[in-house]
Amino acid sequence: MNNVIQKIKIDNSSSQKKQKNITPRGKKNKFNQIIYIVMLILFFLNWSTPSIHIKIREILPVFTALLLLFLVLININEIYKDNKQLFIFIFIIILTLIGMVVNNSNLGVFFVIFNFSLMLLVSSKVEFTDRFIIILSCLFLLFFFYWITLCPEGFNTNSIGLVTLVTYICSLYFIFSIKESFFKKILILLITFIAYKNVLVSESRSCFIGLISFTFLCYIIPKKMWLNNKSLKFIYLLITIGSIYFVMLYIFMWENNITFIIEGFSKNFFSGREAIWYELWNLFKLNPIFGLGSNIDLTSNSNLNVHNSMYNLLVIYGLLIFILIIIQICKHFSNISLDKNKNKFILISFAGFISIAVQSFFENTLISVNFIPIILFLLTTANSNILKKELKKN
């Protein structure tokens, strides 16, 4: 009898210890979820109407930085464990501050690289639950229908196509979780058709290319062919170094009058980016270490918009920061498990990130504060070992 009582006491004490260990992690996850919900609300507000978009445009980088810093504080123990990633981030910020002094740049330059690099650091430490991902995906689906139905006038064509693309991708987590196979296939076909239609109407060629990339990776190319370590290493090079080679190729085609006609789009093949890229390259060669900064006047365009995320990092911030960002991206993805038995959403996450990176050959989407919540959602979802946790519970 005494032995039985002792066993019961031992079992109770061990279960209490488990509860003590689980509770802090549960609280941390809840705080992570609350902060991301705030970021998502800001994203929806930002793209709800043109007037709101203009009003919060100036404060959005600061708000995003504060929310990301909160995520750092909540997950500081996990971040400390990965010293290399943390040191890379710190080194990037130090070099950015030095470059700002050298080039007399404004604070906008700081917040772009700070938010993007901090997002890469945090997204590898935060994890979302299966249920939370599906709830968020439902919200993206609702906003997708709002966008394609009302699509507020006042946004430029590229923004219309881009918001369509990212909300379509993020809504698929919910649709892929539907158990009824026939209904799921019908719904996928329906929203894919709507997404293509809206992107084509917007005449955003970059978003059309991004949507095609996602379609091939998610639906057509067998997962075994590209969702593996060897193939992804090539893809990393393609979306980073390859983006710079694309710029050089585009400039070469422009100089030699090599052009193509893209059916369905009334825009010319060369839209002005080539002149900006050409002028930036010639200026960058004079200061490759710290880049050009923001205090430069272009003759090709009065508005400093690089129209390529990786090229932006290279010419504006310099070669050192560009290399460190590439290392940060590759290190981030090398730590993610590709085991589809642990995370059933890994396909959407990788295909989504890669397609946005490809679209960013023509825009600053990947490093834009307007889309930090989207990139964070995709990378965090890829990092979340959802099924592994469920198996442990069972």
C-alpha positions, -999 to +999 in steps of 0.1 A: +000+000+000+028+024+009+046+015-023+014+025-043+011+058-024+047+065-031+043+058-068+013+081-070+033+109-053+062+103-077+038+104-107+022+136-094+055+153-088+068+143-123+036+156-139+039+189-120+075+192-132+063+187-168+036+213-164+062+238-150+084+231-180+056+234-205+040+265-191+068+290-200+070+277-235+032+279-239+032+315-227+061+323-250+041+309-280+011+329-270+031+361-269+046+352-303+011+348-317-002+380-303+027+400-317+023+384-352-015+391-351-007+428-345+017+427-375-010+411-396-035+437-386-010+464-397-006+445-430-044+444-436-048+481-427-018+491-449-035+476-479-072+483-470-074+518-486-049+541-504-056+569-478-047+546-449-017+533-468-004+568-472-010+577-435+008+547-420+036+546-446+060+568-425+054+550-391+052+514-404+090+508-404+093+519-368+062+499-357+076+468-375+110+472-359+094+474-324+073+443-330+103+424-342+123+435-312+095+422-289+098+389-307+136+389-300+130+396-263+104+368-260+127+343-278+160+356-265+171+323-250+167+305-283+185+333-302+215+332-278+219+295-286+227+304-322+256+327-318+266+327-354+233+341-366+232+367-338+268+378-346+260+381-383+230+403-375+250+425-352+278+428-378+252+438-404+238+466-382+273+479-374+283+480-410+250+497-419+256+525-393+291+530-406+278+531-442+251+557-432+278+580-419+300+575-449+272+581-474+252+606-452+221+583-456+187+588-440+170+566-414+150+548-440+181+530-451+187+517-416+151+505-410+150+485-443+181+464-435+173+463-397+138+449-402+148+425-429+178+411-411+160+410-378+131+391-394+155+365-408+170+361-373+137+358-355+118+337-380+142+308-374+134+308-337+096+314-336+072+285-341+035+285-349+011+257-341-010+240-368-042+255-356-027+291-355-014+287-391-048+276-404-066+305-385-042+330-400-046+314-435-084+319-432-078+356-425-056+358-456-083+340-477-109+366-465-086+395-474-078+378-507-115+379-516-118+415-503-089+425-525-100+409-557-136+421-552-132+457-541-095+462-550-094+498-539-086+524-566-055+544-560-029+516-557-006+511-586-008+481-609+022+463-594+007+466-558-026+452-570-009+422-585+015+417-556-012+418-528-031+393-549-001+370-552+009+370-515-026+366-501-033+338-525-002+320-514-009+325-477-045+314-480-035+279-493-025+267-458-061+266-449-073+251-482-046+224-481-058+214-447-093+205-459-098+168-457-125+164-484-103+158-514-128+167-542-139+200-525-102+209-518-093+205-555-122+225-567-114+253-542-077+253-553-086+255-590-111+283-582-088+307-563-059+299-586-080+309-616-091+341-597-055+349-588-043+346-624-072+367-636-065+395-612-028+395-618-033+396-656-058+424-653-033+443-632-007+438-660+020+433-634+046+411-652+067+406-621+037+392-602+027+370-632+062+355-632+060+350-594+026+333-598+039+310-625+069+301-604+047+292-575+024+272-597+052+251-611+068+245-577+036+238-558+015+219-584+035+207-614+071+199-606+073+168-584+084+177-548+112+152-549+128+170-578+133+203-560+123+200-523+157+185-513+190+199-500+209+197-533+182+214-554+176+241-527+213+250-527+210+258-564+178+278-558+195+298-530+221+308-555+195+316-581+174+339-559+205+357-545+235+358-568+213+349-597+193+381-592+224+402-597+232+382-629+197+388-641+202+426-637+235+424-657+217+403-684+188+428-686+213+457-690+231+437-718+199+431-736+189+468-734+223+479-747+221+455-776+184+461-783+174+425-776+137+425-767+107+402-764+069+406-768+050+392-738+015+383-749-013+396-727+006+427-715+005+461-732+037+473-715+070+475-733+097+449-725+120+476-712+101+498-688+128+521-674+144+498-648+173+491-672+184+527-672+182+529-634+202+496-630+228+508-655+233+541-638+234+525-603+260+500-614+284+527-627+280+547-595+284+515-573+318+507-589+331+539-573+321+528-538+316+490-536+324+485-499+297+506-483+275+511-513+258+543-524+234+550-495+202+569-500+216+604-506+221+600-544+205+618-573+198+597-604+195+613-638+175+583-651+148+586-624+141+613-598+127+586-574+153+562-560+137+529-564+161+501-573+133+476-584+153+446-574+157+434-538+191+418-540+205+445-563+192+471-538+211+453-510+243+453-531+244+489-546+228+507-516+244+489-487+276+476-503+293+443-510+300+434-473+264+436-462+252+419-494+275+389-486+264+388-450+227+388-460+233+359-484+250+340-456+221+348-433+195+335-458+214+303-466+221+296-429+185+302-421+173+277-446+200+251-439+187+248-404+151+240-415+141+204-416+127+193-450+110+163-434+074+165-446+064+141-418+072+169-394+056+198-412+029+193-438+030+229-449+067+229-459+058+228-496+037+260-495+063+278-474+092+271-496+074+276-529+059+308-516+092+323-504+110+313-536+082+327-559+083+360-540+121+361-543+117+355-581+092+383-583+117+405-564+140+403-594+118+433-606+107+448-573+119+455-537+093+431-523+116+408-504+131+436-483+101+459-483+086+467-448+051+464-465+057+427-469+077+418-438+046+401-422+043+379-453+079+368-454+079+362-416+048+341-419+063+319-447+096+314-430+082+308-395+057+283-409+086+265-426+105+265-393+076+251-373+078+213-367+041+209-363+035+172-368+065+163-347+049+181-317+015+164-323+032+130-324+049+137-291+016+146-275+000+114-286 
